[in-house]
Amino acid sequence: MSFSNSTKIGHSVLSQRIINEIARLGPMTFARFMEMALYDPNEGYYMTVGTQASGESTQDSRIGWSGDFYTSSDVHPLLAQCLIKQIREMDELLGRPSQLTVVEMGPGKGLLARDVLRACVNEDADLSARLTYVLIERSPVMQKIQAHHLGEFLEKGWPIEWHTSLSALDQHSVHGVMLCNELVDALPVHRVRVSDHRIHEVFVDFQGGTLCEHLGELSTSDIQDYLACYTDGLSLKWPDGYSTEVHLELLNWMEEVARVLQRGFVLTIDYGHTASDYYDMSRKDGTLVCYHKHTASSNPFVRVGDQDITAHVNFSALAGKGTQIGLSVTGFTNLMNFLLGLGADEMLADVDPESEEMQSAIQFLRPQSMGQTFKFLVQHKAIESPTLAGLKFRPFFEEALLGVGSEH
Ligand SMILES: C[S@@+](CC[C@H](N)C(=O)[O-])C[C@H]1O[C@@H](n2cnc3c(N)ncnc32)[C@H](O)[C@@H]1O
């Protein structure tokens, strides 16, 4: 096998770095490949500005209408407006502390933060005066974009802090709300596939001038433990050819959140499913998908470093891991029900039904659009059985969510 020729695919410098590592160490786990493709400090997808860069707003080129994919934060401020209503209710339940901290993890362009802060200023002067907003963002490039979008607050001296990792925060230092929107689906995943009636790991190899898959033994026993704990027993039934993802990073992230939170709530918003939905036969090829210029593909080995790679979230794993480490499940619902519970229909009552604004906002409420595919998991710590407006309509049973993992 020759590794000396440059690959024909993707970002040449980054691909070559990956190929060189494979040459040195052998096939790499998919999680390592995804880590390099998205977060290589020099060439990773989220660590660089996209190819369309030109002028000031170009930094938006990865996420947004001119980029590769858009998030709910690009669609309409309705989510942020409902979030602040939810945060205000949480603040009440926490007894309106003299300082309420909101930690947003993986803030993307910072649009959600901007819209949450705008709504807070409009609606609650008292909370605005007590609020500290902390952004956890590993990419220096994304931090710059966030600062640009939060300029109106920074100029006024708002207490907004940035850290590259939760590890920068002290144990039990947060009294408030920790939230993220589409962070967990951007964490690197391992991939597994059943072959000869056994679960193998999918590694990344370089053969015949191209990056390709290579099946091998599991790289760590943590994968076996995850399959035993967080697949609702379905991994025992997968037939040959079944492929899926294993989210070890999600468990580490949950541990970090639990370590940092002293008292308050954790709100995780993302594409995802309970384990029984995630790992059934309807998803026999897994949920991994790549985005480039709003086109989805299943091939992570092209445009390496120049396309997004994402996998849906196993919410049962988050909930199950959380309960083991002091985060109780407050509830689990979807975007549509979360927004309706917080009165989104009333908030839109004055908007012209034919207007562009309504067409954007309605995407959140349509079951076939983002309304059902986006899920909300709320967890709490050191608060007695809280009831939240955003969880008024709960289409999911907590037992389905917590049927797995709790005994481990
Ligand atoms: C898909 S974007 C999130 C979109 C954004 N929350 C929104 O509402 O539009 C993922 C973001 O998470 C950041 N990220 C990924 N892993 C991270 C980690 N471990 N810690 C902090 N930020 C991370 C990425 O750099 C990127 O800014």
The ligand as a Gaussian input file, in Angstrom:
#p B3LYP/6-31G(d) Opt

LIG

0 1
 C      -24.026000      22.875000      14.274000
 S      -23.200000      24.109000      15.083000
 C      -24.390000      24.651000      16.283000
 C      -25.417000      25.587000      15.772000
 C      -25.907000      26.632000      16.749000
 N      -26.085000      26.164000      18.095000
 C      -27.188000      27.279000      16.267000
 O      -28.144000      27.396000      17.040000
 O      -27.233000      27.688000      15.116000
 C      -22.079000      23.252000      16.158000
 C      -21.218000      24.217000      16.961000
 O      -20.653000      23.524000      18.066000
 C      -19.260000      23.819000      18.153000
 N      -18.653000      22.687000      18.883000
 C      -18.477000      21.433000      18.470000
 N      -17.955000      20.658000      19.446000
 C      -17.819000      21.444000      20.519000
 C      -17.354000      21.229000      21.842000
 N      -16.933000      20.027000      22.247000
 N      -17.364000      22.271000      22.700000
 C      -17.795000      23.488000      22.298000
 N      -18.245000      23.748000      21.050000
 C      -18.259000      22.751000      20.172000
 C      -18.877000      23.990000      16.692000
 O      -17.654000      24.647000      16.534000
 C      -20.070000      24.807000      16.195000
 O      -19.943000      26.151000      16.522000

